[in-house]
């Protein structure tokens, strides 16, 4: 049976993720968006690019947001310096946000995008160097195009604006 959008003010649809409370640093922290560690280890900021290293998904009332700090809608950001729940754990089914201009099929891998949203992952391209039989080696362990953070659990196409998408979290 396919997963469906959650009713009510929650982000987690299924699974048993870890939920931690952090202080919002800056703007743009909205329910269902990717976030990462802020200036202090007790703070979070919104993920701004594919190469950011996200630490989890911003939760909402269903994940324990304080009533006085909880945003009114999914598209409203938490106020800076307020507390927000952050959800993480592989296998959790999450109601996230897909960036504009994406065509995603069920089971497609997804990477971070601006504003804590998601975008399609692409294959790594490698080229052979002149006179060499193998592509040049890269160093490090973090993928240059961004790490895969989720698998789409539904097909969604966005054009002029972002839209919700149900995903399986890999973080």
Secondary structure, DSSP 8 states (H G I E B T S, - for coil): ------SSS-SEEES--EEEEEEE-SS--BTT-EEEE-SSTTEEEE--STTS---EEE--GGGT--TTT--SSTTSB--TTSEEEEEE-TT-EEEEEE-TT-EE-TT-EEEE-GGG-EEE-------B-TT-SSB----SSS-TT--EEEEESS-EE-SSS-EEEEEEE--
